[in-house]
Amino acid sequence: MEDVVATVAAISGLDVETVKKKIADKKQEAAGMLSDHGAAYMVAKEPGVSLFQRDERLHIANIVPGIKDIEIVGKIVRLSTRNFETDKAKGSVTSVILGDETGTIRLSLWNDEQDKLSAREGDVIRVRGYTKEGLYGNELRLGKFGTITKSSERIDVRMARSYERTAIAELSEHRFAEVRACVV
């Protein structure tokens, strides 16, 4: 982590202590949902610094919304497709849950994008696209120029944490829990 802090400091012109404080502030803003490296990427993004090279693999835990050109490698943990029909459109969407050693992320493939996926659960794929904030957290999208290719890398997946069901009255700040409630 010290090398990342030094890189951000050197390229941005900020001193090391300022960079460390900014990283701590980003982590606090995210209520514990950001790793040190993820927070560093966000700090680096402010002055326009790029912290990773194209030949270096970006881990899923370090993905933040708003990355316009991203390439990740992940193992397909789960695939599900659903059809939909609204007043304006009709089609289908495939949700691909990708995982690596640091966590999982959802890749959404809409209609014709589904043709780019020729893999199944358990396969490792390389995806190039962009990120956005989705309904269930960070989400990966292909967009117009996105690609999906099979990869020969070996990946051990760490599944996202599971949550214990808790009463609303027992919730506290920075605690992750499942809540069952009625929306009124």
C-alpha positions in Angstrom: 0.0 0.0 0.0 2.9 2.4 0.7 4.0 2.2 -2.9 0.4 3.2 -4.1 0.4 6.1 -1.6 3.9 7.2 -2.9 2.8 6.9 -6.5 -0.3 9.1 -5.9 1.8 11.6 -4.0 4.5 11.8 -6.7 2.1 12.2 -9.6 -0.5 14.4 -8.0 2.0 16.7 -6.2 0.4 16.1 -2.8 2.5 15.1 0.2 2.3 11.5 1.5 0.4 12.5 4.7 -2.3 14.4 2.7 -2.7 11.3 0.4 -3.1 9.0 3.4 -5.7 11.3 5.0 -7.6 11.5 1.7 -7.6 7.7 1.4 -8.9 7.4 5.0 -11.6 10.0 4.3 -12.7 8.0 1.2 -12.9 4.8 3.2 -15.0 6.5 5.9 -17.3 8.0 3.3 -17.9 4.5 1.9 -18.8 3.2 5.4 -16.2 0.4 5.2 -17.2 -0.8 1.7 -13.9 0.3 0.1 -10.5 -1.4 0.4 -7.3 0.7 0.8 -6.5 0.2 -2.8 -10.1 1.1 -3.9 -9.9 4.3 -1.9 -6.5 5.1 -3.4 -7.9 4.7 -6.9 -10.6 7.1 -6.1 -8.2 9.7 -4.6 -5.9 9.2 -7.7 -8.9 9.8 -10.0 -9.4 13.3 -8.5 -6.2 14.7 -10.0 -6.4 12.4 -13.0 -3.8 9.9 -12.0 -3.8 6.3 -13.3 -2.5 3.8 -10.7 -2.6 0.6 -12.7 -1.0 -0.4 -16.0 -2.8 -2.3 -18.7 -0.9 -5.5 -18.0 -1.8 -5.5 -14.3 -5.0 -7.1 -13.3 -7.6 -5.0 -11.5 -9.2 -6.9 -8.6 -13.0 -6.7 -8.2 -12.8 -5.3 -4.7 -11.1 -2.2 -6.2 -13.7 -1.4 -8.7 -15.6 1.9 -8.3 -18.4 3.3 -10.3 -17.6 5.7 -13.2 -14.6 3.9 -14.7 -15.1 4.4 -18.4 -12.6 1.9 -19.8 -12.0 -1.1 -17.5 -10.7 -4.6 -18.1 -11.2 -7.3 -15.4 -10.8 -11.1 -15.2 -13.3 -13.1 -13.2 -14.7 -16.6 -12.9 -18.4 -16.9 -13.7 -20.1 -17.8 -10.4 -23.7 -17.6 -11.5 -25.7 -17.0 -14.7 -29.4 -16.1 -14.9 -31.5 -14.8 -17.7 -34.9 -13.2 -17.5 -37.3 -11.9 -20.2 -39.1 -8.6 -19.7 -41.9 -6.7 -21.5 -42.9 -3.1 -20.8 -45.0 -0.6 -22.6 -41.9 0.7 -24.4 -39.7 -2.4 -24.9 -39.4 -6.1 -24.9 -36.3 -8.2 -24.5 -34.1 -10.1 -22.0 -31.2 -9.5 -19.6 -28.6 -11.9 -18.5 -27.0 -11.4 -15.1 -23.5 -12.8 -14.8 -21.9 -12.8 -11.4 -18.2 -12.7 -11.7 -15.8 -13.4 -8.9 -12.1 -13.3 -8.0 -10.0 -13.6 -4.9 -11.4 -10.2 -3.6 -15.1 -10.4 -4.2 -17.9 -10.5 -6.8 -19.5 -8.1 -9.2 -22.6 -8.2 -11.5 -22.2 -8.0 -15.3 -25.4 -7.1 -17.0 -25.9 -8.2 -20.6 -28.9 -6.7 -22.4 -30.5 -8.2 -25.5 -27.9 -8.5 -28.3 -25.0 -8.2 -25.8 -25.9 -11.7 -24.7 -24.5 -13.0 -28.0 -21.0 -12.0 -26.9 -21.0 -14.5 -24.0 -20.0 -18.0 -25.0 -19.1 -19.2 -21.6 -20.8 -21.0 -18.7 -20.6 -21.2 -14.9 -17.1 -22.0 -13.8 -15.4 -20.5 -16.8 -12.9 -17.6 -16.4 -13.5 -14.6 -18.7 -11.9 -11.3 -19.4 -14.3 -8.4 -19.7 -13.7 -5.0 -21.1 -16.4 -2.4 -20.5 -17.3 0.4 -18.0 -18.6 0.5 -14.4 -21.7 2.2 -12.9 -23.6 2.1 -9.7 -26.3 -0.6 -10.0 -29.2 -1.7 -8.0 -27.1 -4.2 -6.0 -23.8 -2.2 -5.8 -21.1 -1.7 -8.4 -22.0 -3.1 -11.8 -20.1 -3.9 -15.0 -21.5 -3.1 -18.4 -20.2 -3.7 -21.9 -21.5 -0.7 -23.8 -21.0 -0.3 -27.5 -17.3 -1.3 -27.6 -17.2 -3.9 -24.7 -15.8 -7.4 -25.2 -15.9 -10.7 -23.5 -13.2 -13.4 -24.1 -12.3 -16.6 -22.3 -9.2 -16.6 -20.2 -6.8 -19.3 -19.2 -6.1 -17.7 -15.8 -6.9 -19.7 -12.7 -9.0 -17.8 -10.2 -10.2 -18.8 -6.7 -13.4 -17.0 -5.9 -14.1 -15.4 -2.6 -17.9 -15.0 -2.4 -19.4 -11.8 -1.0 -20.2 -11.8 2.6 -23.5 -13.1 3.9 -25.5 -11.1 6.4 -27.3 -12.0 9.6 -30.9 -11.0 9.8 -31.3 -8.3 12.5 -34.2 -6.3 13.9 -34.2 -2.6 12.8 -33.9 -1.5 16.4 -30.6 -3.4 16.8 -28.9 -1.8 13.8 -25.9 0.4 14.3 -23.6 2.5 12.1 -21.0 0.5 10.0 -22.7 -2.8 10.8 -23.9 -4.9 7.8 -27.1 -6.9 8.3 -30.2 -8.2 6.6 -33.4 -6.5 7.5 -36.9 -7.7 6.9 -39.4 -4.9 6.9 -42.6 -3.5 5.3 -42.3 -0.3 3.3 -45.1 2.1 4.1 
